[in-house]
């Protein structure tokens, strides 16, 4: 894929709107092209900052914009989309104004938010799972079948899952977080969507913040619920959902490194 082709698909790639083949081809291109990688990373950081700052559901436009501008400049945002159409509408307004304000203030970049890097990228796909906008590539409630898919497609192991009576395994799909191929296991717990990201050792190196947090078996609050990060022998796993941290730790309990 040429640079011009990849850059023409920048927006749908960042919004996870492309088909699996196109997403894979762009991810491969980004591995080899440092210029495009920097452009895509900058776009992703700006869009996530704007979208997070504009997460309010109600209020007058002037107040929402003012809050978004303050939050994006401060860098203390959490990613919580309001739907593709609404988010893009507000991103267009906030983007132009924020650029104007940044130039006037001598600022040319938005400082990253407080969430570990993997979570900043993963929460967007999790929100789509919650909204029912994502379907598994392999639809199966059998952990062995999901594990076989991950081994075949991504060369990573699912590992044991402590699935209780109120847990449901829906299936698995591939996703790309900041250009890194990651296994995305779709689960449910008590009727609530839970996303489990299975990250190989190679892909995990792209997320140093998350690796550091995973080493401490951290529980982190996000705008989409609790997230639990844990290291594994094969890389890293991350579970996100509107359930307690105890439930998420319990899901991964059998696969913690000692």
TORKOL-4160 file (C-alpha; in steps of 0.2 Angstrom, whole numbers, padded with zeros to 4 digits, m for minus):
258
<pt num="1" X="0000" Y="0000" Z="0000"/>
<pt num="2" X="0006" Y="0017" Z="m0005"/>
<pt num="3" X="0007" Y="0032" Z="0008"/>
<pt num="4" X="m0006" Y="0041" Z="m0002"/>
<pt num="5" X="m0018" Y="0027" Z="m0001"/>
<pt num="6" X="m0015" Y="0024" Z="0018"/>
<pt num="7" X="m0017" Y="0043" Z="0022"/>
<pt num="8" X="m0033" Y="0044" Z="0012"/>
<pt num="9" X="m0040" Y="0031" Z="0024"/>
<pt num="10" X="m0034" Y="0039" Z="0039"/>
<pt num="11" X="m0050" Y="0044" Z="0046"/>
<pt num="12" X="m0060" Y="0028" Z="0044"/>
<pt num="13" X="m0045" Y="0018" Z="0050"/>
<pt num="14" X="m0044" Y="0029" Z="0066"/>
<pt num="15" X="m0063" Y="0026" Z="0069"/>
<pt num="16" X="m0061" Y="0007" Z="0066"/>
<pt num="17" X="m0073" Y="0009" Z="0051"/>
<pt num="18" X="m0063" Y="m0001" Z="0038"/>
<pt num="19" X="m0065" Y="m0020" Z="0034"/>
<pt num="20" X="m0052" Y="m0032" Z="0041"/>
<pt num="21" X="m0042" Y="m0033" Z="0025"/>
<pt num="22" X="m0040" Y="m0014" Z="0023"/>
<pt num="23" X="m0036" Y="m0012" Z="0042"/>
<pt num="24" X="m0023" Y="m0026" Z="0041"/>
<pt num="25" X="m0014" Y="m0018" Z="0025"/>
<pt num="26" X="m0013" Y="m0001" Z="0033"/>
<pt num="27" X="m0006" Y="m0009" Z="0049"/>
<pt num="28" X="0007" Y="m0017" Z="0039"/>
<pt num="29" X="0011" Y="m0001" Z="0030"/>
<pt num="30" X="0013" Y="0008" Z="0047"/>
<pt num="31" X="0025" Y="m0005" Z="0052"/>
<pt num="32" X="0037" Y="0000" Z="0038"/>
<pt num="33" X="0033" Y="0019" Z="0036"/>
<pt num="34" X="0039" Y="0030" Z="0050"/>
<pt num="35" X="0031" Y="0046" Z="0042"/>
<pt num="36" X="0014" Y="0038" Z="0040"/>
<pt num="37" X="0015" Y="0031" Z="0058"/>
<pt num="38" X="0019" Y="0048" Z="0065"/>
<pt num="39" X="0004" Y="0056" Z="0056"/>
<pt num="40" X="m0008" Y="0042" Z="0061"/>
<pt num="41" X="m0002" Y="0043" Z="0079"/>
<pt num="42" X="m0004" Y="0062" Z="0080"/>
<pt num="43" X="m0022" Y="0060" Z="0072"/>
<pt num="44" X="m0027" Y="0047" Z="0084"/>
<pt num="45" X="m0020" Y="0057" Z="0099"/>
<pt num="46" X="m0030" Y="0073" Z="0094"/>
<pt num="47" X="m0046" Y="0063" Z="0090"/>
<pt num="48" X="m0046" Y="0054" Z="0107"/>
<pt num="49" X="m0043" Y="0070" Z="0116"/>
<pt num="50" X="m0057" Y="0079" Z="0108"/>
<pt num="51" X="m0069" Y="0064" Z="0109"/>
<pt num="52" X="m0065" Y="0062" Z="0127"/>
<pt num="53" X="m0068" Y="0080" Z="0131"/>
<pt num="54" X="m0084" Y="0080" Z="0122"/>
<pt num="55" X="m0092" Y="0066" Z="0131"/>
<pt num="56" X="m0106" Y="0076" Z="0140"/>
<pt num="57" X="m0123" Y="0070" Z="0134"/>
<pt num="58" X="m0133" Y="0086" Z="0138"/>
<pt num="59" X="m0130" Y="0105" Z="0139"/>
<pt num="60" X="m0129" Y="0120" Z="0128"/>
<pt num="61" X="m0116" Y="0120" Z="0114"/>
<pt num="62" X="m0106" Y="0134" Z="0121"/>
<pt num="63" X="m0104" Y="0126" Z="0138"/>
<pt num="64" X="m0100" Y="0109" Z="0130"/>
<pt num="65" X="m0087" Y="0117" Z="0119"/>
<pt num="66" X="m0079" Y="0127" Z="0133"/>
<pt num="67" X="m0077" Y="0112" Z="0143"/>
<pt num="68" X="m0070" Y="0102" Z="0129"/>
<pt num="69" X="m0057" Y="0115" Z="0125"/>
<pt num="70" X="m0052" Y="0116" Z="0143"/>
<pt num="71" X="m0051" Y="0097" Z="0144"/>
<pt num="72" X="m0041" Y="0094" Z="0128"/>
<pt num="73" X="m0029" Y="0108" Z="0132"/>
<pt num="74" X="m0026" Y="0101" Z="0150"/>
<pt num="75" X="m0024" Y="0083" Z="0143"/>
<pt num="76" X="m0035" Y="0076" Z="0157"/>
<pt num="77" X="m0048" Y="0067" Z="0146"/>
<pt num="78" X="m0056" Y="0050" Z="0145"/>
<pt num="79" X="m0062" Y="0043" Z="0129"/>
<pt num="80" X="m0081" Y="0041" Z="0128"/>
<pt num="81" X="m0088" Y="0043" Z="0111"/>
<pt num="82" X="m0106" Y="0049" Z="0109"/>
<pt num="83" X="m0109" Y="0040" Z="0093"/>
<pt num="84" X="m0100" Y="0042" Z="0076"/>
<pt num="85" X="m0111" Y="0056" Z="0069"/>
<pt num="86" X="m0111" Y="0066" Z="0085"/>
<pt num="87" X="m0093" Y="0063" Z="0089"/>
<pt num="88" X="m0088" Y="0068" Z="0071"/>
<pt num="89" X="m0099" Y="0084" Z="0072"/>
<pt num="90" X="m0091" Y="0090" Z="0088"/>
<pt num="91" X="m0073" Y="0085" Z="0083"/>
<pt num="92" X="m0075" Y="0096" Z="0068"/>
<pt num="93" X="m0080" Y="0111" Z="0079"/>
<pt num="94" X="m0068" Y="0108" Z="0093"/>
<pt num="95" X="m0054" Y="0104" Z="0081"/>
<pt num="96" X="m0054" Y="0120" Z="0072"/>
<pt num="97" X="m0056" Y="0130" Z="0088"/>
<pt num="98" X="m0043" Y="0121" Z="0097"/>
<pt num="99" X="m0030" Y="0122" Z="0083"/>
<pt num="100" X="m0033" Y="0141" Z="0084"/>
<pt num="101" X="m0031" Y="0142" Z="0102"/>
<pt num="102" X="m0016" Y="0131" Z="0102"/>
<pt num="103" X="m0007" Y="0142" Z="0089"/>
<pt num="104" X="m0011" Y="0158" Z="0099"/>
<pt num="105" X="m0004" Y="0150" Z="0115"/>
<pt num="106" X="0011" Y="0143" Z="0106"/>
<pt num="107" X="0005" Y="0125" Z="0109"/>
<pt num="108" X="0007" Y="0112" Z="0095"/>
<pt num="109" X="0003" Y="0096" Z="0103"/>
<pt num="110" X="m0010" Y="0089" Z="0116"/>
<pt num="111" X="m0002" Y="0081" Z="0131"/>
<pt num="112" X="m0007" Y="0062" Z="0132"/>
<pt num="113" X="m0021" Y="0058" Z="0145"/>
<pt num="114" X="m0018" Y="0049" Z="0161"/>
<pt num="115" X="m0024" Y="0032" Z="0155"/>
<pt num="116" X="m0011" Y="0019" Z="0150"/>
<pt num="117" X="m0008" Y="0019" Z="0131"/>
<pt num="118" X="m0017" Y="0002" Z="0128"/>
<pt num="119" X="m0033" Y="0008" Z="0137"/>
<pt num="120" X="m0033" Y="0024" Z="0127"/>
<pt num="121" X="m0034" Y="0014" Z="0111"/>
<pt num="122" X="m0044" Y="m0001" Z="0118"/>
<pt num="123" X="m0059" Y="0009" Z="0125"/>
<pt num="124" X="m0065" Y="0014" Z="0108"/>
<pt num="125" X="m0068" Y="m0004" Z="0102"/>
<pt num="126" X="m0075" Y="m0009" Z="0119"/>
<pt num="127" X="m0088" Y="0005" Z="0117"/>
<pt num="128" X="m0093" Y="m0002" Z="0100"/>
<pt num="129" X="m0095" Y="m0019" Z="0109"/>
<pt num="130" X="m0106" Y="m0012" Z="0122"/>
<pt num="131" X="m0117" Y="m0004" Z="0108"/>
<pt num="132" X="m0118" Y="m0020" Z="0099"/>
<pt num="133" X="m0109" Y="m0013" Z="0084"/>
<pt num="134" X="m0095" Y="m0027" Z="0083"/>
<pt num="135" X="m0098" Y="m0045" Z="0079"/>
<pt num="136" X="m0085" Y="m0059" Z="0081"/>
<pt num="137" X="m0076" Y="m0066" Z="0067"/>
<pt num="138" X="m0077" Y="m0083" Z="0075"/>
<pt num="139" X="m0094" Y="m0085" Z="0085"/>
<pt num="140" X="m0091" Y="m0098" Z="0098"/>
<pt num="141" X="m0094" Y="m0101" Z="0117"/>
<pt num="142" X="m0079" Y="m0114" Z="0117"/>
<pt num="143" X="m0063" Y="m0107" Z="0124"/>
<pt num="144" X="m0053" Y="m0120" Z="0115"/>
<pt num="145" X="m0060" Y="m0114" Z="0098"/>
<pt num="146" X="m0056" Y="m0096" Z="0103"/>
<pt num="147" X="m0039" Y="m0101" Z="0108"/>
<pt num="148" X="m0036" Y="m0110" Z="0092"/>
<pt num="149" X="m0042" Y="m0094" Z="0082"/>
<pt num="150" X="m0029" Y="m0083" Z="0092"/>
<pt num="151" X="m0015" Y="m0095" Z="0089"/>
<pt num="152" X="m0018" Y="m0097" Z="0071"/>
<pt num="153" X="m0022" Y="m0079" Z="0067"/>
<pt num="154" X="m0011" Y="m0069" Z="0079"/>
<pt num="155" X="0001" Y="m0082" Z="0086"/>
<pt num="156" X="m0005" Y="m0079" Z="0104"/>
<pt num="157" X="m0013" Y="m0090" Z="0117"/>
<pt num="158" X="m0030" Y="m0086" Z="0125"/>
<pt num="159" X="m0025" Y="m0094" Z="0142"/>
<pt num="160" X="m0037" Y="m0101" Z="0154"/>
<pt num="161" X="m0053" Y="m0091" Z="0158"/>
<pt num="162" X="m0062" Y="m0093" Z="0175"/>
<pt num="163" X="m0080" Y="m0092" Z="0167"/>
<pt num="164" X="m0093" Y="m0093" Z="0181"/>
<pt num="165" X="m0112" Y="m0096" Z="0178"/>
<pt num="166" X="m0116" Y="m0078" Z="0174"/>
<pt num="167" X="m0101" Y="m0077" Z="0161"/>
<pt num="168" X="m0105" Y="m0079" Z="0143"/>
<pt num="169" X="m0091" Y="m0081" Z="0129"/>
<pt num="170" X="m0098" Y="m0074" Z="0113"/>
<pt num="171" X="m0083" Y="m0076" Z="0102"/>
<pt num="172" X="m0067" Y="m0068" Z="0095"/>
<pt num="173" X="m0061" Y="m0056" Z="0082"/>
<pt num="174" X="m0045" Y="m0047" Z="0077"/>
<pt num="175" X="m0042" Y="m0029" Z="0080"/>
<pt num="176" X="m0028" Y="m0016" Z="0078"/>
<pt num="177" X="m0024" Y="m0005" Z="0092"/>
<pt num="178" X="m0012" Y="0009" Z="0086"/>
<pt num="179" X="m0006" Y="m0002" Z="0072"/>
<pt num="180" X="m0003" Y="m0018" Z="0083"/>
<pt num="181" X="m0013" Y="m0034" Z="0080"/>
<pt num="182" X="m0023" Y="m0039" Z="0095"/>
<pt num="183" X="m0035" Y="m0053" Z="0100"/>
<pt num="184" X="m0052" Y="m0046" Z="0105"/>
<pt num="185" X="m0062" Y="m0058" Z="0115"/>
<pt num="186" X="m0081" Y="m0053" Z="0117"/>
<pt num="187" X="m0089" Y="m0058" Z="0133"/>
<pt num="188" X="m0104" Y="m0054" Z="0144"/>
<pt num="189" X="m0106" Y="m0055" Z="0163"/>
<pt num="190" X="m0123" Y="m0053" Z="0171"/>
<pt num="191" X="m0129" Y="m0045" Z="0155"/>
<pt num="192" X="m0115" Y="m0032" Z="0153"/>
<pt num="193" X="m0103" Y="m0032" Z="0139"/>
<pt num="194" X="m0085" Y="m0036" Z="0144"/>
<pt num="195" X="m0070" Y="m0035" Z="0132"/>
<pt num="196" X="m0054" Y="m0045" Z="0134"/>
<pt num="197" X="m0039" Y="m0040" Z="0124"/>
<pt num="198" X="m0026" Y="m0053" Z="0122"/>
<pt num="199" X="m0009" Y="m0045" Z="0117"/>
<pt num="200" X="0006" Y="m0055" Z="0111"/>
<pt num="201" X="0023" Y="m0051" Z="0118"/>
<pt num="202" X="0028" Y="m0042" Z="0102"/>
<pt num="203" X="0013" Y="m0031" Z="0101"/>
<pt num="204" X="0014" Y="m0028" Z="0120"/>
<pt num="205" X="0031" Y="m0019" Z="0117"/>
<pt num="206" X="0021" Y="m0005" Z="0108"/>
<pt num="207" X="0012" Y="m0001" Z="0125"/>
<pt num="208" X="0025" Y="0003" Z="0138"/>
<pt num="209" X="0013" Y="0012" Z="0150"/>
<pt num="210" X="0001" Y="m0003" Z="0150"/>
<pt num="211" X="0015" Y="m0016" Z="0152"/>
<pt num="212" X="0021" Y="m0006" Z="0168"/>
<pt num="213" X="0003" Y="m0006" Z="0174"/>
<pt num="214" X="0000" Y="m0024" Z="0170"/>
<pt num="215" X="0016" Y="m0029" Z="0180"/>
<pt num="216" X="0007" Y="m0022" Z="0196"/>
<pt num="217" X="m0010" Y="m0031" Z="0191"/>
<pt num="218" X="m0018" Y="m0014" Z="0191"/>
<pt num="219" X="m0036" Y="m0010" Z="0191"/>
<pt num="220" X="m0040" Y="0006" Z="0183"/>
<pt num="221" X="m0057" Y="0016" Z="0181"/>
<pt num="222" X="m0061" Y="0022" Z="0164"/>
<pt num="223" X="m0076" Y="0031" Z="0157"/>
<pt num="224" X="m0082" Y="0013" Z="0151"/>
<pt num="225" X="m0080" Y="0005" Z="0167"/>
<pt num="226" X="m0067" Y="m0004" Z="0176"/>
<pt num="227" X="m0051" Y="m0011" Z="0167"/>
<pt num="228" X="m0039" Y="m0024" Z="0173"/>
<pt num="229" X="m0022" Y="m0026" Z="0166"/>
<pt num="230" X="m0011" Y="m0041" Z="0169"/>
<pt num="231" X="0005" Y="m0048" Z="0162"/>
<pt num="232" X="0006" Y="m0066" Z="0155"/>
<pt num="233" X="0020" Y="m0077" Z="0149"/>
<pt num="234" X="0015" Y="m0074" Z="0131"/>
<pt num="235" X="0012" Y="m0055" Z="0133"/>
<pt num="236" X="m0002" Y="m0046" Z="0142"/>
<pt num="237" X="m0021" Y="m0047" Z="0144"/>
<pt num="238" X="m0033" Y="m0033" Z="0148"/>
<pt num="239" X="m0052" Y="m0034" Z="0153"/>
<pt num="240" X="m0064" Y="m0020" Z="0152"/>
<pt num="241" X="m0082" Y="m0019" Z="0157"/>
<pt num="242" X="m0095" Y="m0011" Z="0169"/>
<pt num="243" X="m0092" Y="m0024" Z="0182"/>
<pt num="244" X="m0082" Y="m0025" Z="0198"/>
<pt num="245" X="m0063" Y="m0026" Z="0197"/>
<pt num="246" X="m0065" Y="m0042" Z="0208"/>
<pt num="247" X="m0075" Y="m0050" Z="0194"/>
<pt num="248" X="m0062" Y="m0045" Z="0181"/>
<pt num="249" X="m0048" Y="m0051" Z="0192"/>
<pt num="250" X="m0058" Y="m0067" Z="0194"/>
<pt num="251" X="m0059" Y="m0069" Z="0175"/>
<pt num="252" X="m0040" Y="m0069" Z="0173"/>
<pt num="253" X="m0036" Y="m0077" Z="0190"/>
<pt num="254" X="m0030" Y="m0093" Z="0182"/>
<pt num="255" X="m0018" Y="m0085" Z="0170"/>
<pt num="256" X="m0009" Y="m0073" Z="0182"/>
<pt num="257" X="0010" Y="m0074" Z="0182"/>
<pt num="258" X="0018" Y="m0078" Z="0199"/>
